[in-house]
Amino acid sequence: VLVGDGPQRPDAEEEARALGIAEHVRFLGKVDAVADLLRAADLFLLPSTSESFGLSALEAMACGAPVVA
C-alpha cells in the first residue's frame, strides 16, 4: 500500500508494472485520515532524503507502526 500523491506517483506505478508486481500494490493517493491505515500497517517506510523533520514518521510511531526512515 502506497499512500500519497505527487509528481513521482506515475513513476512508481510504472515501476510496479515493470517489475510485474502492480497487481500486488495499491496506490491510494492522498488520504486525509491515515490513522486507521497506520494502525494496520506492518511497516512505515519514509524514503525521503530532504525532509528536515519527519512528522509523518512520528504519526506512524504514535499509531504503533514500525518506522524505517
mmCIF file as Biopython writes it, N, C-alpha, C and O atoms, coordinates in Angstrom:
data_model
#
loop_
_atom_site.group_PDB
_atom_site.id
_atom_site.type_symbol
_atom_site.label_atom_id
_atom_site.label_alt_id
_atom_site.label_comp_id
_atom_site.label_asym_id
_atom_site.label_entity_id
_atom_site.label_seq_id
_atom_site.pdbx_PDB_ins_code
_atom_site.Cartn_x
_atom_site.Cartn_y
_atom_site.Cartn_z
_atom_site.occupancy
_atom_site.B_iso_or_equiv
_atom_site.auth_seq_id
_atom_site.auth_asym_id
_atom_site.pdbx_PDB_model_num
ATOM 1   N N  . VAL A ? 1  ? 0.851  -1.175 0.000   1.0 0.0 1  A 1 
ATOM 2   C CA . VAL A ? 1  ? 0.000  0.000  0.000   1.0 0.0 1  A 1 
ATOM 3   C C  . VAL A ? 1  ? 0.889  1.228  0.000   1.0 0.0 1  A 1 
ATOM 4   O O  . VAL A ? 1  ? 1.734  1.389  0.881   1.0 0.0 1  A 1 
ATOM 5   N N  . LEU A ? 2  ? 0.704  2.084  -0.975  1.0 0.0 2  A 1 
ATOM 6   C CA . LEU A ? 2  ? 1.404  3.361  -1.019  1.0 0.0 2  A 1 
ATOM 7   C C  . LEU A ? 2  ? 0.369  4.466  -0.894  1.0 0.0 2  A 1 
ATOM 8   O O  . LEU A ? 2  ? -0.569 4.552  -1.686  1.0 0.0 2  A 1 
ATOM 9   N N  . VAL A ? 3  ? 0.552  5.299  0.100   1.0 0.0 3  A 1 
ATOM 10  C CA . VAL A ? 3  ? -0.372 6.403  0.360   1.0 0.0 3  A 1 
ATOM 11  C C  . VAL A ? 3  ? 0.335  7.695  0.021   1.0 0.0 3  A 1 
ATOM 12  O O  . VAL A ? 3  ? 1.484  7.905  0.409   1.0 0.0 3  A 1 
ATOM 13  N N  . GLY A ? 4  ? -0.343 8.552  -0.696  1.0 0.0 4  A 1 
ATOM 14  C CA . GLY A ? 4  ? 0.218  9.850  -1.041  1.0 0.0 4  A 1 
ATOM 15  C C  . GLY A ? 4  ? 0.156  10.084 -2.533  1.0 0.0 4  A 1 
ATOM 16  O O  . GLY A ? 4  ? -0.018 9.163  -3.331  1.0 0.0 4  A 1 
ATOM 17  N N  . ASP A ? 5  ? 0.304  11.334 -2.878  1.0 0.0 5  A 1 
ATOM 18  C CA . ASP A ? 5  ? 0.237  11.731 -4.270  1.0 0.0 5  A 1 
ATOM 19  C C  . ASP A ? 5  ? 1.337  12.739 -4.531  1.0 0.0 5  A 1 
ATOM 20  O O  . ASP A ? 5  ? 1.769  13.442 -3.618  1.0 0.0 5  A 1 
ATOM 21  N N  . GLY A ? 6  ? 1.774  12.811 -5.718  1.0 0.0 6  A 1 
ATOM 22  C CA . GLY A ? 6  ? 2.810  13.767 -6.059  1.0 0.0 6  A 1 
ATOM 23  C C  . GLY A ? 6  ? 3.370  13.474 -7.431  1.0 0.0 6  A 1 
ATOM 24  O O  . GLY A ? 6  ? 2.899  12.574 -8.127  1.0 0.0 6  A 1 
ATOM 25  N N  . PRO A ? 7  ? 4.369  14.231 -7.816  1.0 0.0 7  A 1 
ATOM 26  C CA . PRO A ? 7  ? 4.898  14.096 -9.174  1.0 0.0 7  A 1 
ATOM 27  C C  . PRO A ? 7  ? 5.589  12.759 -9.450  1.0 0.0 7  A 1 
ATOM 28  O O  . PRO A ? 7  ? 5.772  12.401 -10.614 1.0 0.0 7  A 1 
ATOM 29  N N  . GLN A ? 8  ? 5.972  12.021 -8.424  1.0 0.0 8  A 1 
ATOM 30  C CA . GLN A ? 8  ? 6.656  10.739 -8.642  1.0 0.0 8  A 1 
ATOM 31  C C  . GLN A ? 8  ? 5.701  9.543  -8.657  1.0 0.0 8  A 1 
ATOM 32  O O  . GLN A ? 8  ? 6.126  8.416  -8.913  1.0 0.0 8  A 1 
ATOM 33  N N  . ARG A ? 9  ? 4.434  9.779  -8.389  1.0 0.0 9  A 1 
ATOM 34  C CA . ARG A ? 9  ? 3.489  8.661  -8.376  1.0 0.0 9  A 1 
ATOM 35  C C  . ARG A ? 9  ? 3.434  7.921  -9.716  1.0 0.0 9  A 1 
ATOM 36  O O  . ARG A ? 9  ? 3.491  6.691  -9.722  1.0 0.0 9  A 1 
ATOM 37  N N  . PRO A ? 10 ? 3.326  8.625  -10.857 1.0 0.0 10 A 1 
ATOM 38  C CA . PRO A ? 10 ? 3.312  7.878  -12.127 1.0 0.0 10 A 1 
ATOM 39  C C  . PRO A ? 10 ? 4.560  7.013  -12.320 1.0 0.0 10 A 1 
ATOM 40  O O  . PRO A ? 10 ? 4.475  5.911  -12.861 1.0 0.0 10 A 1 
ATOM 41  N N  . ASP A ? 11 ? 5.706  7.508  -11.883 1.0 0.0 11 A 1 
ATOM 42  C CA . ASP A ? 11 ? 6.938  6.712  -11.982 1.0 0.0 11 A 1 
ATOM 43  C C  . ASP A ? 11 ? 6.852  5.463  -11.110 1.0 0.0 11 A 1 
ATOM 44  O O  . ASP A ? 11 ? 7.283  4.386  -11.522 1.0 0.0 11 A 1 
ATOM 45  N N  . ALA A ? 12 ? 6.301  5.602  -9.915  1.0 0.0 12 A 1 
ATOM 46  C CA . ALA A ? 12 ? 6.157  4.460  -9.008  1.0 0.0 12 A 1 
ATOM 47  C C  . ALA A ? 12 ? 5.187  3.434  -9.587  1.0 0.0 12 A 1 
ATOM 48  O O  . ALA A ? 12 ? 5.423  2.229  -9.498  1.0 0.0 12 A 1 
ATOM 49  N N  . GLU A ? 13 ? 4.095  3.915  -10.179 1.0 0.0 13 A 1 
ATOM 50  C CA . GLU A ? 13 ? 3.135  2.999  -10.795 1.0 0.0 13 A 1 
ATOM 51  C C  . GLU A ? 13 ? 3.770  2.263  -11.979 1.0 0.0 13 A 1 
ATOM 52  O O  . GLU A ? 13 ? 3.560  1.063  -12.154 1.0 0.0 13 A 1 
ATOM 53  N N  . GLU A ? 14 ? 4.535  2.977  -12.776 1.0 0.0 14 A 1 
ATOM 54  C CA . GLU A ? 14 ? 5.218  2.354  -13.911 1.0 0.0 14 A 1 
ATOM 55  C C  . GLU A ? 14 ? 6.256  1.337  -13.436 1.0 0.0 14 A 1 
ATOM 56  O O  . GLU A ? 14 ? 6.400  0.270  -14.034 1.0 0.0 14 A 1 
ATOM 57  N N  . GLU A ? 15 ? 6.970  1.661  -12.374 1.0 0.0 15 A 1 
ATOM 58  C CA . GLU A ? 15 ? 7.962  0.730  -11.821 1.0 0.0 15 A 1 
ATOM 59  C C  . GLU A ? 15 ? 7.286  -0.552 -11.334 1.0 0.0 15 A 1 
ATOM 60  O O  . GLU A ? 15 ? 7.809  -1.647 -11.541 1.0 0.0 15 A 1 
ATOM 61  N N  . ALA A ? 16 ? 6.136  -0.419 -10.694 1.0 0.0 16 A 1 
ATOM 62  C CA . ALA A ? 16 ? 5.397  -1.601 -10.240 1.0 0.0 16 A 1 
ATOM 63  C C  . ALA A ? 16 ? 4.983  -2.466 -11.426 1.0 0.0 16 A 1 
ATOM 64  O O  . ALA A ? 16 ? 5.068  -3.692 -11.366 1.0 0.0 16 A 1 
ATOM 65  N N  . ARG A ? 17 ? 4.535  -1.824 -12.506 1.0 0.0 17 A 1 
ATOM 66  C CA . ARG A ? 17 ? 4.182  -2.583 -13.711 1.0 0.0 17 A 1 
ATOM 67  C C  . ARG A ? 17 ? 5.414  -3.265 -14.301 1.0 0.0 17 A 1 
ATOM 68  O O  . ARG A ? 17 ? 5.362  -4.440 -14.665 1.0 0.0 17 A 1 
ATOM 69  N N  . ALA A ? 18 ? 6.519  -2.530 -14.395 1.0 0.0 18 A 1 
ATOM 70  C CA . ALA A ? 18 ? 7.745  -3.078 -14.987 1.0 0.0 18 A 1 
ATOM 71  C C  . ALA A ? 18 ? 8.279  -4.266 -14.190 1.0 0.0 18 A 1 
ATOM 72  O O  . ALA A ? 18 ? 8.838  -5.202 -14.762 1.0 0.0 18 A 1 
ATOM 73  N N  . LEU A ? 19 ? 8.104  -4.224 -12.879 1.0 0.0 19 A 1 
ATOM 74  C CA . LEU A ? 19 ? 8.569  -5.316 -12.020 1.0 0.0 19 A 1 
ATOM 75  C C  . LEU A ? 19 ? 7.580  -6.481 -11.963 1.0 0.0 19 A 1 
ATOM 76  O O  . LEU A ? 19 ? 7.879  -7.528 -11.388 1.0 0.0 19 A 1 
ATOM 77  N N  . GLY A ? 20 ? 6.403  -6.294 -12.560 1.0 0.0 20 A 1 
ATOM 78  C CA . GLY A ? 20 ? 5.391  -7.342 -12.555 1.0 0.0 20 A 1 
ATOM 79  C C  . GLY A ? 20 ? 4.687  -7.506 -11.223 1.0 0.0 20 A 1 
ATOM 80  O O  . GLY A ? 20 ? 4.162  -8.578 -10.923 1.0 0.0 20 A 1 
ATOM 81  N N  . ILE A ? 21 ? 4.671  -6.448 -10.419 1.0 0.0 21 A 1 
ATOM 82  C CA . ILE A ? 21 ? 4.040  -6.529 -9.094  1.0 0.0 21 A 1 
ATOM 83  C C  . ILE A ? 21 ? 2.837  -5.599 -8.954  1.0 0.0 21 A 1 
ATOM 84  O O  . ILE A ? 21 ? 2.301  -5.439 -7.858  1.0 0.0 21 A 1 
ATOM 85  N N  . ALA A ? 22 ? 2.412  -4.985 -10.057 1.0 0.0 22 A 1 
ATOM 86  C CA . ALA A ? 22 ? 1.341  -3.986 -9.996  1.0 0.0 22 A 1 
ATOM 87  C C  . ALA A ? 22 ? 0.067  -4.543 -9.360  1.0 0.0 22 A 1 
ATOM 88  O O  . ALA A ? 22 ? -0.656 -3.817 -8.678  1.0 0.0 22 A 1 
ATOM 89  N N  . GLU A ? 23 ? -0.208 -5.827 -9.582  1.0 0.0 23 A 1 
ATOM 90  C CA . GLU A ? 23 ? -1.433 -6.407 -9.014  1.0 0.0 23 A 1 
ATOM 91  C C  . GLU A ? 23 ? -1.322 -6.607 -7.503  1.0 0.0 23 A 1 
ATOM 92  O O  . GLU A ? 23 ? -2.319 -6.898 -6.843  1.0 0.0 23 A 1 
ATOM 93  N N  . HIS A ? 24 ? -0.131 -6.454 -6.960  1.0 0.0 24 A 1 
ATOM 94  C CA . HIS A ? 24 ? 0.086  -6.612 -5.521  1.0 0.0 24 A 1 
ATOM 95  C C  . HIS A ? 24 ? 0.272  -5.288 -4.792  1.0 0.0 24 A 1 
ATOM 96  O O  . HIS A ? 24 ? 0.430  -5.264 -3.571  1.0 0.0 24 A 1 
ATOM 97  N N  . VAL A ? 25 ? 0.252  -4.186 -5.540  1.0 0.0 25 A 1 
ATOM 98  C CA . VAL A ? 25 ? 0.495  -2.864 -4.958  1.0 0.0 25 A 1 
ATOM 99  C C  . VAL A ? 25 ? -0.757 -2.015 -5.094  1.0 0.0 25 A 1 
ATOM 100 O O  . VAL A ? 25 ? -1.354 -1.946 -6.168  1.0 0.0 25 A 1 
ATOM 101 N N  . ARG A ? 26 ? -1.152 -1.374 -4.013  1.0 0.0 26 A 1 
ATOM 102 C CA . ARG A ? 26 ? -2.296 -0.455 -4.025  1.0 0.0 26 A 1 
ATOM 103 C C  . ARG A ? 26 ? -1.774 0.967  -3.885  1.0 0.0 26 A 1 
ATOM 104 O O  . ARG A ? 26 ? -1.058 1.286  -2.936  1.0 0.0 26 A 1 
ATOM 105 N N  . PHE A ? 27 ? -2.135 1.807  -4.829  1.0 0.0 27 A 1 
ATOM 106 C CA . PHE A ? 27 ? -1.801 3.229  -4.779  1.0 0.0 27 A 1 
ATOM 107 C C  . PHE A ? 27 ? -3.067 3.965  -4.365  1.0 0.0 27 A 1 
ATOM 108 O O  . PHE A ? 27 ? -4.000 4.096  -5.158  1.0 0.0 27 A 1 
ATOM 109 N N  . LEU A ? 28 ? -3.103 4.444  -3.130  1.0 0.0 28 A 1 
ATOM 110 C CA . LEU A ? 28 ? -4.316 5.063  -2.604  1.0 0.0 28 A 1 
ATOM 111 C C  . LEU A ? 28 ? -4.416 6.553  -2.893  1.0 0.0 28 A 1 
ATOM 112 O O  . LEU A ? 28 ? -5.500 7.123  -2.771  1.0 0.0 28 A 1 
ATOM 113 N N  . GLY A ? 29 ? -3.334 7.192  -3.268  1.0 0.0 29 A 1 
ATOM 114 C CA . GLY A ? 29 ? -3.381 8.637  -3.477  1.0 0.0 29 A 1 
ATOM 115 C C  . GLY A ? 29 ? -3.424 9.369  -2.150  1.0 0.0 29 A 1 
ATOM 116 O O  . GLY A ? 29 ? -3.029 8.834  -1.114  1.0 0.0 29 A 1 
ATOM 117 N N  . LYS A ? 30 ? -3.912 10.604 -2.197  1.0 0.0 30 A 1 
ATOM 118 C CA . LYS A ? 30 ? -3.961 11.434 -0.994  1.0 0.0 30 A 1 
ATOM 119 C C  . LYS A ? 30 ? -5.045 10.918 -0.051  1.0 0.0 30 A 1 
ATOM 120 O O  . LYS A ? 30 ? -6.186 10.703 -0.458  1.0 0.0 30 A 1 
ATOM 121 N N  . VAL A ? 31 ? -4.678 10.726 1.196   1.0 0.0 31 A 1 
ATOM 122 C CA . VAL A ? 31 ? -5.610 10.280 2.234   1.0 0.0 31 A 1 
ATOM 123 C C  . VAL A ? 31 ? -5.472 11.243 3.406   1.0 0.0 31 A 1 
ATOM 124 O O  . VAL A ? 31 ? -4.380 11.414 3.949   1.0 0.0 31 A 1 
ATOM 125 N N  . ASP A ? 32 ? -6.583 11.873 3.797   1.0 0.0 32 A 1 
ATOM 126 C CA . ASP A ? 32 ? -6.526 12.851 4.888   1.0 0.0 32 A 1 
ATOM 127 C C  . ASP A ? 32 ? -6.445 12.194 6.262   1.0 0.0 32 A 1 
ATOM 128 O O  . ASP A ? 32 ? -5.674 12.637 7.114   1.0 0.0 32 A 1 
ATOM 129 N N  . ALA A ? 33 ? -7.219 11.158 6.481   1.0 0.0 33 A 1 
ATOM 130 C CA . ALA A ? 33 ? -7.243 10.486 7.787   1.0 0.0 33 A 1 
ATOM 131 C C  . ALA A ? 33 ? -6.501 9.160  7.657   1.0 0.0 33 A 1 
ATOM 132 O O  . ALA A ? 33 ? -7.073 8.160  7.224   1.0 0.0 33 A 1 
ATOM 133 N N  . VAL A ? 34 ? -5.235 9.159  8.033   1.0 0.0 34 A 1 
ATOM 134 C CA . VAL A ? 34 ? -4.402 7.974  7.827   1.0 0.0 34 A 1 
ATOM 135 C C  . VAL A ? 34 ? -4.236 7.105  9.069   1.0 0.0 34 A 1 
ATOM 136 O O  . VAL A ? 34 ? -3.589 6.060  8.999   1.0 0.0 34 A 1 
ATOM 137 N N  . ALA A ? 35 ? -4.796 7.504  10.189  1.0 0.0 35 A 1 
ATOM 138 C CA . ALA A ? 35 ? -4.566 6.772  11.442  1.0 0.0 35 A 1 
ATOM 139 C C  . ALA A ? 35 ? -4.953 5.299  11.328  1.0 0.0 35 A 1 
ATOM 140 O O  . ALA A ? 35 ? -4.204 4.435  11.783  1.0 0.0 35 A 1 
ATOM 141 N N  . ASP A ? 36 ? -6.093 4.996  10.737  1.0 0.0 36 A 1 
ATOM 142 C CA . ASP A ? 36 ? -6.507 3.593  10.608  1.0 0.0 36 A 1 
ATOM 143 C C  . ASP A ? 36 ? -5.524 2.810  9.738   1.0 0.0 36 A 1 
ATOM 144 O O  . ASP A ? 36 ? -5.209 1.658  10.037  1.0 0.0 36 A 1 
ATOM 145 N N  . LEU A ? 37 ? -5.045 3.430  8.668   1.0 0.0 37 A 1 
ATOM 146 C CA . LEU A ? 37 ? -4.059 2.765  7.807   1.0 0.0 37 A 1 
ATOM 147 C C  . LEU A ? 37 ? -2.760 2.521  8.557   1.0 0.0 37 A 1 
ATOM 148 O O  . LEU A ? 37 ? -2.161 1.452  8.440   1.0 0.0 37 A 1 
ATOM 149 N N  . LEU A ? 38 ? -2.327 3.507  9.326   1.0 0.0 38 A 1 
ATOM 150 C CA . LEU A ? 38 ? -1.083 3.364  10.082  1.0 0.0 38 A 1 
ATOM 151 C C  . LEU A ? 38 ? -1.198 2.290  11.155  1.0 0.0 38 A 1 
ATOM 152 O O  . LEU A ? 38 ? -0.246 1.544  11.386  1.0 0.0 38 A 1 
ATOM 153 N N  . ARG A ? 39 ? -2.347 2.201  11.812  1.0 0.0 39 A 1 
ATOM 154 C CA . ARG A ? 39 ? -2.537 1.163  12.835  1.0 0.0 39 A 1 
ATOM 155 C C  . ARG A ? 39 ? -2.513 -0.237 12.224  1.0 0.0 39 A 1 
ATOM 156 O O  . ARG A ? 39 ? -2.108 -1.196 12.881  1.0 0.0 39 A 1 
ATOM 157 N N  . ALA A ? 40 ? -2.943 -0.353 10.979  1.0 0.0 40 A 1 
ATOM 158 C CA . ALA A ? 40 ? -2.979 -1.656 10.308  1.0 0.0 40 A 1 
ATOM 159 C C  . ALA A ? 40 ? -1.662 -1.995 9.609   1.0 0.0 40 A 1 
ATOM 160 O O  . ALA A ? 40 ? -1.480 -3.120 9.142   1.0 0.0 40 A 1 
ATOM 161 N N  . ALA A ? 41 ? -0.752 -1.038 9.536   1.0 0.0 41 A 1 
ATOM 162 C CA . ALA A ? 41 ? 0.488  -1.224 8.767   1.0 0.0 41 A 1 
ATOM 163 C C  . ALA A ? 41 ? 1.461  -2.173 9.461   1.0 0.0 41 A 1 
ATOM 164 O O  . ALA A ? 41 ? 1.599  -2.156 10.684  1.0 0.0 41 A 1 
ATOM 165 N N  . ASP A ? 42 ? 2.127  -2.992 8.669   1.0 0.0 42 A 1 
ATOM 166 C CA . ASP A ? 42 ? 3.222  -3.825 9.165   1.0 0.0 42 A 1 
ATOM 167 C C  . ASP A ? 42 ? 4.510  -3.012 9.250   1.0 0.0 42 A 1 
ATOM 168 O O  . ASP A ? 42 ? 5.414  -3.341 10.017  1.0 0.0 42 A 1 
ATOM 169 N N  . LEU A ? 43 ? 4.581  -1.945 8.452   1.0 0.0 43 A 1 
ATOM 170 C CA . LEU A ? 43 ? 5.798  -1.146 8.358   1.0 0.0 43 A 1 
ATOM 171 C C  . LEU A ? 43 ? 5.459  0.211  7.760   1.0 0.0 43 A 1 
ATOM 172 O O  . LEU A ? 43 ? 4.608  0.312  6.876   1.0 0.0 43 A 1 
ATOM 173 N N  . PHE A ? 44 ? 6.127  1.253  8.242   1.0 0.0 44 A 1 
ATOM 174 C CA . PHE A ? 44 ? 6.023  2.582  7.642   1.0 0.0 44 A 1 
ATOM 175 C C  . PHE A ? 44 ? 7.397  2.931  7.106   1.0 0.0 44 A 1 
ATOM 176 O O  . PHE A ? 44 ? 8.368  2.988  7.861   1.0 0.0 44 A 1 
ATOM 177 N N  . LEU A ? 45 ? 7.480  3.164  5.808   1.0 0.0 45 A 1 
ATOM 178 C CA . LEU A ? 45 ? 8.748  3.485  5.158   1.0 0.0 45 A 1 
ATOM 179 C C  . LEU A ? 45 ? 8.738  4.946  4.743   1.0 0.0 45 A 1 
ATOM 180 O O  . LEU A ? 45 ? 7.834  5.388  4.035   1.0 0.0 45 A 1 
ATOM 181 N N  . LEU A ? 46 ? 9.737  5.696  5.179   1.0 0.0 46 A 1 
ATOM 182 C CA . LEU A ? 46 ? 9.878  7.107  4.820   1.0 0.0 46 A 1 
ATOM 183 C C  . LEU A ? 46 ? 11.199 7.268  4.070   1.0 0.0 46 A 1 
ATOM 184 O O  . LEU A ? 46 ? 12.242 7.482  4.687   1.0 0.0 46 A 1 
ATOM 185 N N  . PRO A ? 47 ? 11.154 7.165  2.727   1.0 0.0 47 A 1 
ATOM 186 C CA . PRO A ? 47 ? 12.396 7.200  1.956   1.0 0.0 47 A 1 
ATOM 187 C C  . PRO A ? 47 ? 12.877 8.606  1.601   1.0 0.0 47 A 1 
ATOM 188 O O  . PRO A ? 47 ? 13.742 8.759  0.739   1.0 0.0 47 A 1 
ATOM 189 N N  . SER A ? 48 ? 12.340 9.617  2.243   1.0 0.0 48 A 1 
ATOM 190 C CA . SER A ? 48 ? 12.695 10.996 1.923   1.0 0.0 48 A 1 
ATOM 191 C C  . SER A ? 48 ? 14.167 11.275 2.213   1.0 0.0 48 A 1 
ATOM 192 O O  . SER A ? 48 ? 14.706 10.853 3.237   1.0 0.0 48 A 1 
ATOM 193 N N  . THR A ? 49 ? 14.796 11.984 1.304   1.0 0.0 49 A 1 
ATOM 194 C CA . THR A ? 49 ? 16.182 12.408 1.515   1.0 0.0 49 A 1 
ATOM 195 C C  . THR A ? 49 ? 16.273 13.893 1.831   1.0 0.0 49 A 1 
ATOM 196 O O  . THR A ? 49 ? 17.360 14.417 2.076   1.0 0.0 49 A 1 
ATOM 197 N N  . SER A ? 50 ? 15.122 14.573 1.825   1.0 0.0 50 A 1 
ATOM 198 C CA . SER A ? 50 ? 15.179 16.021 2.023   1.0 0.0 50 A 1 
ATOM 199 C C  . SER A ? 50 ? 14.246 16.543 3.108   1.0 0.0 50 A 1 
ATOM 200 O O  . SER A ? 50 ? 14.247 17.742 3.387   1.0 0.0 50 A 1 
ATOM 201 N N  . GLU A ? 51 ? 13.455 15.680 3.723   1.0 0.0 51 A 1 
ATOM 202 C CA . GLU A ? 51 ? 12.534 16.142 4.761   1.0 0.0 51 A 1 
ATOM 203 C C  . GLU A ? 51 ? 13.330 16.461 6.024   1.0 0.0 51 A 1 
ATOM 204 O O  . GLU A ? 51 ? 14.042 15.609 6.555   1.0 0.0 51 A 1 
ATOM 205 N N  . SER A ? 52 ? 13.201 17.698 6.494   1.0 0.0 52 A 1 
ATOM 206 C CA . SER A ? 52 ? 14.013 18.115 7.641   1.0 0.0 52 A 1 
ATOM 207 C C  . SER A ? 52 ? 13.523 17.505 8.952   1.0 0.0 52 A 1 
ATOM 208 O O  . SER A ? 52 ? 14.326 17.229 9.844   1.0 0.0 52 A 1 
ATOM 209 N N  . PHE A ? 53 ? 12.223 17.293 9.074   1.0 0.0 53 A 1 
ATOM 210 C CA . PHE A ? 53 ? 11.677 16.682 10.283  1.0 0.0 53 A 1 
ATOM 211 C C  . PHE A ? 53 ? 10.541 15.773 9.865   1.0 0.0 53 A 1 
ATOM 212 O O  . PHE A ? 53 ? 9.554  16.242 9.299   1.0 0.0 53 A 1 
ATOM 213 N N  . GLY A ? 54 ? 10.659 14.482 10.130  1.0 0.0 54 A 1 
ATOM 214 C CA . GLY A ? 54 ? 9.698  13.500 9.648   1.0 0.0 54 A 1 
ATOM 215 C C  . GLY A ? 54 ? 8.441  13.417 10.491  1.0 0.0 54 A 1 
ATOM 216 O O  . GLY A ? 54 ? 8.258  12.460 11.243  1.0 0.0 54 A 1 
ATOM 217 N N  . LEU A ? 55 ? 7.574  14.413 10.370  1.0 0.0 55 A 1 
ATOM 218 C CA . LEU A ? 55 ? 6.326  14.399 11.134  1.0 0.0 55 A 1 
ATOM 219 C C  . LEU A ? 55 ? 5.507  13.147 10.832  1.0 0.0 55 A 1 
ATOM 220 O O  . LEU A ? 55 ? 4.895  12.571 11.731  1.0 0.0 55 A 1 
ATOM 221 N N  . SER A ? 56 ? 5.496  12.727 9.570   1.0 0.0 56 A 1 
ATOM 222 C CA . SER A ? 56 ? 4.733  11.528 9.227   1.0 0.0 56 A 1 
ATOM 223 C C  . SER A ? 56 ? 5.301  10.293 9.929   1.0 0.0 56 A 1 
ATOM 224 O O  . SER A ? 56 ? 4.546  9.382  10.270  1.0 0.0 56 A 1 
ATOM 225 N N  . ALA A ? 57 ? 6.604  10.248 10.147  1.0 0.0 57 A 1 
ATOM 226 C CA . ALA A ? 57 ? 7.204  9.133  10.890  1.0 0.0 57 A 1 
ATOM 227 C C  . ALA A ? 57 ? 6.737  9.148  12.339  1.0 0.0 57 A 1 
ATOM 228 O O  . ALA A ? 57 ? 6.467  8.092  12.910  1.0 0.0 57 A 1 
ATOM 229 N N  . LEU A ? 58 ? 6.638  10.322 12.935  1.0 0.0 58 A 1 
ATOM 230 C CA . LEU A ? 58 ? 6.124  10.422 14.307  1.0 0.0 58 A 1 
ATOM 231 C C  . LEU A ? 58 ? 4.673  9.973  14.387  1.0 0.0 58 A 1 
ATOM 232 O O  . LEU A ? 58 ? 4.279  9.300  15.339  1.0 0.0 58 A 1 
ATOM 233 N N  . GLU A ? 59 ? 3.881  10.341 13.391  1.0 0.0 59 A 1 
ATOM 234 C CA . GLU A ? 59 ? 2.482  9.905  13.349  1.0 0.0 59 A 1 
ATOM 235 C C  . GLU A ? 59 ? 2.405  8.385  13.271  1.0 0.0 59 A 1 
ATOM 236 O O  . GLU A ? 59 ? 1.584  7.765  13.947  1.0 0.0 59 A 1 
ATOM 237 N N  . ALA A ? 60 ? 3.255  7.792  12.451  1.0 0.0 60 A 1 
ATOM 238 C CA . ALA A ? 60 ? 3.274  6.336  12.326  1.0 0.0 60 A 1 
ATOM 239 C C  . ALA A ? 60 ? 3.653  5.678  13.647  1.0 0.0 60 A 1 
ATOM 240 O O  . ALA A ? 60 ? 3.027  4.703  14.062  1.0 0.0 60 A 1 
ATOM 241 N N  . MET A ? 61 ? 4.683  6.213  14.309  1.0 0.0 61 A 1 
ATOM 242 C CA . MET A ? 61 ? 5.092  5.660  15.603  1.0 0.0 61 A 1 
ATOM 243 C C  . MET A ? 61 ? 3.976  5.788  16.632  1.0 0.0 61 A 1 
ATOM 244 O O  . MET A ? 61 ? 3.762  4.877  17.432  1.0 0.0 61 A 1 
ATOM 245 N N  . ALA A ? 62 ? 3.266  6.911  16.618  1.0 0.0 62 A 1 
ATOM 246 C CA . ALA A ? 62 ? 2.165  7.117  17.559  1.0 0.0 62 A 1 
ATOM 247 C C  . ALA A ? 62 ? 1.046  6.106  17.341  1.0 0.0 62 A 1 
ATOM 248 O O  . ALA A ? 62 ? 0.304  5.784  18.269  1.0 0.0 62 A 1 
ATOM 249 N N  . CYS A ? 63 ? 0.924  5.604  16.111  1.0 0.0 63 A 1 
ATOM 250 C CA . CYS A ? 63 ? -0.096 4.604  15.799  1.0 0.0 63 A 1 
ATOM 251 C C  . CYS A ? 63 ? 0.424  3.179  15.963  1.0 0.0 63 A 1 
ATOM 252 O O  . CYS A ? 63 ? -0.308 2.220  15.723  1.0 0.0 63 A 1 
ATOM 253 N N  . GLY A ? 64 ? 1.677  3.039  16.369  1.0 0.0 64 A 1 
ATOM 254 C CA . GLY A ? 64 ? 2.237  1.720  16.631  1.0 0.0 64 A 1 
ATOM 255 C C  . GLY A ? 64 ? 2.896  1.046  15.446  1.0 0.0 64 A 1 
ATOM 256 O O  . GLY A ? 64 ? 3.233  -0.136 15.521  1.0 0.0 64 A 1 
ATOM 257 N N  . ALA A ? 65 ? 3.088  1.769  14.355  1.0 0.0 65 A 1 
ATOM 258 C CA . ALA A ? 65 ? 3.724  1.167  13.182  1.0 0.0 65 A 1 
ATOM 259 C C  . ALA A ? 65 ? 5.242  1.266  13.303  1.0 0.0 65 A 1 
ATOM 260 O O  . ALA A ? 65 ? 5.757  2.328  13.651  1.0 0.0 65 A 1 
ATOM 261 N N  . PRO A ? 66 ? 5.963  0.192  13.026  1.0 0.0 66 A 1 
ATOM 262 C CA . PRO A ? 66 ? 7.422  0.274  12.990  1.0 0.0 66 A 1 
ATOM 263 C C  . PRO A ? 66 ? 7.845  1.202  11.851  1.0 0.0 66 A 1 
ATOM 264 O O  . PRO A ? 66 ? 7.245  1.179  10.776  1.0 0.0 66 A 1 
ATOM 265 N N  . VAL A ? 67 ? 8.865  2.011  12.081  1.0 0.0 67 A 1 
ATOM 266 C CA . VAL A ? 67 ? 9.281  3.016  11.098  1.0 0.0 67 A 1 
ATOM 267 C C  . VAL A ? 67 ? 10.693 2.729  10.607  1.0 0.0 67 A 1 
ATOM 268 O O  . VAL A ? 67 ? 11.597 2.449  11.395  1.0 0.0 67 A 1 
ATOM 269 N N  . VAL A ? 68 ? 10.864 2.802  9.295   1.0 0.0 68 A 1 
ATOM 270 C CA . VAL A ? 68 ? 12.178 2.772  8.663   1.0 0.0 68 A 1 
ATOM 271 C C  . VAL A ? 68 ? 12.307 4.090  7.918   1.0 0.0 68 A 1 
ATOM 272 O O  . VAL A ? 68 ? 11.535 4.382  7.005   1.0 0.0 68 A 1 
ATOM 273 N N  . ALA A ? 69 ? 13.296 4.882  8.323   1.0 0.0 69 A 1 
ATOM 274 C CA . ALA A ? 69 ? 13.473 6.204  7.690   1.0 0.0 69 A 1 
ATOM 275 C C  . ALA A ? 69 ? 14.895 6.371  7.218   1.0 0.0 69 A 1 
ATOM 276 O O  . ALA A ? 69 ? 15.243 7.412  6.661   1.0 0.0 69 A 1 
#
